Amino acid sequence: MEIIKPGTNFDFLAKRRTFVTVSIATILLVLVLIPVRVNLGVDFAGGTEIEVKFAQAVQADALRAKVADAGFGDASVQQIGAEEENSFLIRVGQVSVVGDEDLERYRETLARELESYGFLALDFDAGTGDLLDLRTEREVPEAELLRVARAAGLPLTQRDEPVRNLTRAGQPAYQFVIQGLSDNVSQALHAEFGEENVDVRRVEFVGPQVGKQLRNRGIMAVLLAMAGIVLYVLFRFDVRFAPGVLLGLLHDVAVVMGYWVVTGREFNLTSIAVLLTVVGYSVNDTVVIFDRVREVMTKRKGLSLYDTLNTAINETLSRTIITGLTSILALVGLLIFARGSLFDFAAAMIVGIVAGTYSSIYITGPVALWIDQRVQKREAERKLAEGKAAQA
Amino acid sequence: MEGRLYGRIGIVLVVILTAVYFLVPTIVYFSLPADQRNDKETFEAALPSWAPKKRMTLGLDLQGGVHLVMGVDVEKAVRDRIERRADEMRSWADQQGLAYASIQVDPSRESVRTSFANEQDAAAFRTAAESYWGDMRRLGGDRWVFDPVYLEQFRESAVDQALRTIRDRIDKWGVTEPTIAKRGSDGILVQLPGFTDPERAKELLGKTAQLEFRLTAEAEANEAIASITTLPEGVTRGHDGFQAYLQSTDRQLLEKTLEGKAPEGTKFFVGRIEQRDATGLAAPVVYRSYLLRSKVELTGDKLTDARVAMEQGGLGSGRPYVAISFDNEGTRLFGELTGANVGKRLAIVLDDTVSSAPTINSKIPDGNAQITLGTQNYNQALEEANDLVLVLRSGALPAPVSIFEERTVGASLGPELVRSGTTAAVIGLVLVMLFIGVYYKRQGLIANIALVLNGLFILAALSTVGATLTLPGIAGFVLTLGMAVDANVLISERIREEIRAGRTAKAAIREGYSKAFSAIFDANVTTLVAAFVLLQYGTGPVRGFAVTLSIGIIASFFTAIYVTRLVNEFLLSRGSQQTISV
């Protein structure tokens, strides 16, 4: 069986200007759209994500209202899986149940109530969101602390040790332990739907600093992989090929990012894995073509680079298509059965495989050709100039 | 030629058998019911004695559990440290009879400012303080800051002490196969498989450590231990020269055995026995009992510092010991305590775990105590001293921890994901194999052998390194196999080309393999580059994907090239393949 008949001879390079222009335009367009359109998941944006499954049928709108009632107005509620699964993803951008206004209120109350103990400060680390630091001049008994905290309406944890005594060397210091946000949401849901009907299946909380760190490291990882690959091409093949490989990789990353730009699905850690795999895959195709270029060059000396590239692409076309197909076939099962981030993994990967196949045919070669022509032109000009100089 | 062929077949068979051998523990693990898999004894009982021990585990995303990254508030610990130092300076100046106007931490909480009633006392303080507190530096005027090198060490030890505290607590609950490791400069990664109450975990791990000093109850211990006549299997008796104790490698079992056995006014605690074999490697942890008085003599907040120091001069010169100092109230209490109990042992207990029980040699009136270590071995003593300092500091200068990251998967989600993940994987693989088989005919079938073997090798390698199987890992497994077929696609396409060029079957196969090699090699290396970067970047589930991808690529060199070529040559040698089917 053959999909691509032997002896094909498409002129892939004829329309190269159009293809390269379209690719560069795509890269630029996606770059502009990434900040506005990509929906960063909790991994990168920080926040809390909770997956719940209900025993009875629940409407997304009703659930959204309940979550808003519990004090999370900005929460997004999204149904996942089939409708009869009654599974939802609740995402809250906040990290803590304590907001700025709340803190101000607590501070006022505590300053008033603890005046006789010499209230000094009430601090809150928004980065972690579950601890309030209190400092006073004189030691405050624990019972008094609890009383004051209740009076101020602090959402103390339900577990033991809501107050920690950190007094050291005669410097009174205390910590109030605040109820975790996910706990707060699940409690509200338990109260509303009955504890036995709510199954909290997954909780993901990522603090804002960690999110930022992961994001920066993700960008670094993608850049590093690209740099590594370009270096390898420089070392194993020809300097003229490297810029095309780089442009091809940028194109593939942009198109895969385009998946998240268009669908608005959540961009998370798995997405970085997709980007890196696509980078590796796309270069796979390119390397196979370049390998053939190397071979054609030694076998048929004197052939122009234009013809050499076209021959190499045509001769490897069958392999390029078949490998793309097997890789896509491997993902079909995931596309049908997986949900959530793994579905996106498969879908974006398929987009990436198609993009990688396209870029290794239509982008890397033409750029190599263009660079070769520039170099030769300059070489000719230099020779011409040298000749003139010699004549003069 | 024939002989060499059989030799190579032998090699392949040996490799396959080895892979299967390494897979045995994983197969045993997954054939156990889900709720018994993680029980060490059940697993070991089910495992044949000849089998290796390492096996794959299910990731937290597939079996449920809590993944936490705790952040240590190092800067807070540093600020507390400087507050304490100011306190020490004040009491020391009092002792020396130096008249200070004020010794205060400045508002930025980075330095201590001192000012004295007269220049004479100020000068005396400067000279004495500079030699007394070697870890501090005097800036212009009378501002004191910590030496940056010391501060760096202090920050590091703040993370270490939090790590130690967390490890001890998890140890105490008996969670099976927890992961506890440092991450970055101030993070601690904690993974608790099967534990699905994150709030409870956060609560227990975030608590401040409680350090207590309690006297031992030697006579009562001897009696109480003697009165326990029947011991459960795995618990044995011992005597440390002062008191009898029970010991076991199973902490929970030991605690259960001791339950309700303590005489009035005393309480049983558990400590670790550090055991080393001849090579100095740490042996499995053994826990032992200590019988201590119920009364807490002193608590950690009275401690101002603990550090490792070296003995100067005398017989034990150069031997490490632990130096501790107390604040004013602590000095008084410690003086009374040591004065009344010379010759007895004082146990240091952190979070209900005894870390050491040194003997009180004499009354210590000035609040500066030395704890010498039992061992004569220098390295071991240094290690023990460092550990004890971490314990003492956890009580004296707690480094508060908070939650940086939390991922919890409930028990109900995991099995569902495993089911849908494996179904998806099987469908993907069947599709790939069908397609390759139909498209490349006999060469396709041979490629499918390579694919199956590649799968086997990936699983065996994951099993050997004790890797974790995650959901992205399953996806990576399928995708890797789908992409690794590329090598056989390249070879088959080459063989087709060679046949079109009019070569015989034998020559076509020879040429096909040799010409395809450079393309396969370069293509695989570039994919490996990306996979290695991902390995460095990824954490948890994503890392599992990168590991699978890397192993699959490397294994495909063997399966896709060596094995398939061998099958082809074998078929040729048998004469059944004079024409080629591709």
Interface residues (C-beta under 8 A of the other chain):
Chain A: M1 I3 P6 E51 K53 D125 G127 T128 D130 L131 T157 R159 D160 E161 R164 L166 T167 R168 A169 G170 Q171 Q175 V177 G180 S182 D183 D199 V200 R201 R202 V203 E204 F205 V206 G207 Q209 V210 Q213 R217 G218 M220 A221 L224 A225 G228 I229 Y232 V233 R236 L269 T270 I272 A273 L276 T277 V279 G280 Y281 V283 N284 V287 V288 F290 D291 R292 R294 E295 E315 T316 S318 R319 I322 T323 L325 T326 S327 I328 L329 A330 L331 V332 G333 L334 I336 F337 A338 R339 L342 F345 A346 M349
Chain B: V69 G71 D73 D80 E83 R84 D87 G184 P198 E199 R200 K202 E203 G206 K207 T208 D301 T304 D327 A396 L397 P398 P400 S402 I403 F404 E405 E406 R407 T408 V409 G410 S412 L413 S420 G421 T423 A424 A425 V426 I427 G428 L429 L431 V432 F435 I436 V438 Y439 K441 L471 P472 A475 G476 V478 L479 L481 G482 M483 V485 D486 V489 L490 E493 R496 E497 R500 K515 S518 A519 D522 A523 V525 T526 T527 L528 V529 A530 A531 V533 L534 Q536 Y537 G538 T539 P541 V542 F545 A546 L549
